[in-house]
Amino acid sequence: MNASDHRPLDRIRVRALAARCVIGVADWEREKRQEVEISLTLHADLGAACRTDDIADTVDYKRLKQRLLAFVEGSEFFLIERLAEGIAELCLAEPRVERVDVVVDKLGALRFARSVAVEITRTKSDGSAS
């Protein structure tokens, strides 16, 4: 084992990605799309990209964002926990992503609170990747 085997993974953060989807358990929540905010931390080895300055050596976060928005905006879940799990699975399908931290904020879910959020962490090694 060499020293690089113990180096922590690098991180790409996507903060406050806005989307609308059907989410919630109440009848009124099932009638129209609600606002959610998604934040991600993608853990990956970015060493090659740092050396080459080539997008092929990193996570193409613009392409990932497009896939995430298509998934979220086309989804209908009861729980933000399940939405977060689906987002994690999509992120882990990216070849370079080894771990992902997902935060889903459901805006306006509680009176007097800006949002309610669920945060999960998934890794390829725990079998979460599809």
Secondary structure, DSSP 4 states (H G I P E B T S, - for coil): --GGGGSPPEEEEEEEEEEEEEE-SSGGGGTS-EEEEEEEEEEE--HHHHHH--GGGS--HHHHHHHHHHHHHT-EES-HHHHHHHHHHHHHTSTTEEEEEEEEEEET-STTSSEEEEEEEEEGGGT---
